[in-house]
Amino acid sequence: MDPAASSGNSSSNSSGGGAIPATLIPGDGIGPEIMDATLQVLDALGAPFAWETQQAGMAALEASGDPLPEATLDSIRRTGLALKGPLTTPVGGGFRSVNVRLRELFQLYANVRPARTLVPGRYENIDLVLVRENVGGFYVAHDYYIAVGDDPRAVAVSTGTNTRADCLRIARFAFEYALRNGRRKVTVVHKANILKALTGIFLEAAREVAADYAGRVEMDDRIVDACAMQLVLDPWKFDVLLCTNLFGDILSDQIAGLVGGLGLAPGANIGEHAAVFEAVHGSAPDIAGKGIANPVALMLAAGLMLEHVGRQDLAQRMRTAIDRTLNEDNVRTGDLKGKAGTREFAQAVVRRLG
């Protein structure tokens, strides 16, 4: 697959040609509920994917003793495409993040997280895309402790690495994304004043790549703390944000807050040979099984997946149906100040598609 295909220029699959093989991972907590809602909507669009259902996370651990079974990995290797529900990662112990492991194993180096106003709120007309380097930096969590005296955890150390090759690759992805989608500017987010090597190399690489797009896509840069403040004060000055791994994770939640929260935030993880699509939010075990979770983020992630395989037509139909369900039918889940449950919302979207 085209490594820059997050907006829909996938090389291998397009309209017409039958259902596209893909891996389905329902996830933990609210995952199965919002996945079922999303599948109802995809079925109403003609069932464009032929699913191989696999497990990961706590569900897989309970079923097989492994949070990331080989059967799941083999399925993704076969299909090169996956839609994944949220997975639970233990805090402070237990197994390492399955999400991080998937990104590393399949070199899903580009994380694309769009944020667009869907419902009226504090900020209107937000239309941002955050592109996050996905396999380096501090977020990969190579952590260890140093013992001092009787204390085995006297010193905690976390190491981060960014390679020039990886920085050039993600910068090229971001500028190609901007050019292909009619975006005017890429803002590079860093902390090169303090983390001079780790994020300095990221900024240097972005400037090198930006020179190839002069006159077509503008580039500027922001120190991460200044960027966080300016996103609150004047988010409309930004267009595409290009971030290192940890900063991208933090700022993507912030931009989700500008448009109504994580319930509206989809994500795509793109590599040269595989792509995994997901809701940005977590598994929310506190509301699991109650039928009240907002499925929009996962539905929108499925829309990104449709674009990736060349079905922009179906992706646009889905987004239009979601928009009309929210704003014309006024069917919304509780996090959006509505009264609809997960299933009720899905059924409303399906009616719009009909």
Sequence and secondary structure as in RCSB ss.txt:
>XXXX:A:sequence
MDPAASSGNSSSNSSGGGAIPATLIPGDGIGPEIMDATLQVLDALGAPFAWETQQAGMAALEASGDPLPEATLDS
IRRTGLALKGPLTTPVGGGFRSVNVRLRELFQLYANVRPARTLVPGRYENIDLVLVRENVGGFYVAHDYYIAVGD
DPRAVAVSTGTNTRADCLRIARFAFEYALRNGRRKVTVVHKANILKALTGIFLEAAREVAADYAGRVEMDDRIVD
ACAMQLVLDPWKFDVLLCTNLFGDILSDQIAGLVGGLGLAPGANIGEHAAVFEAVHGSAPDIAGKGIANPVALML
AAGLMLEHVGRQDLAQRMRTAIDRTLNEDNVRTGDLKGKAGTREFAQAVVRRLG
>XXXX:A:secstr
  TT TTS  SS  SSSS EEEEEE  STTHHHHHHHHHHHHHHTT  EEEEE   THHHHHHHS SS HHHHHH
HHHHSEEEE      SSSSS  HHHHHHHHTT  EEEEEEE  S SSS S EEEEEEE SSEEEEEEEEEEEETT
EEEEEEEEEEE  HHHHHHHHHHHHHHHHHTT  EEEEEE TTTSTTTTHHHHHHHHHHHGGGTTTSEEEEEEHH
HHHHHHHH GGG SEEEE HHHHHHHHHHHHHHTT GGG EEEEE SS EEEEESS   GGGTTSS    HHHHH
HHHHHHHHTT HHHHHHHHHHHHHHHHTS   BGGGT  B HHHHHHHHHHHH 
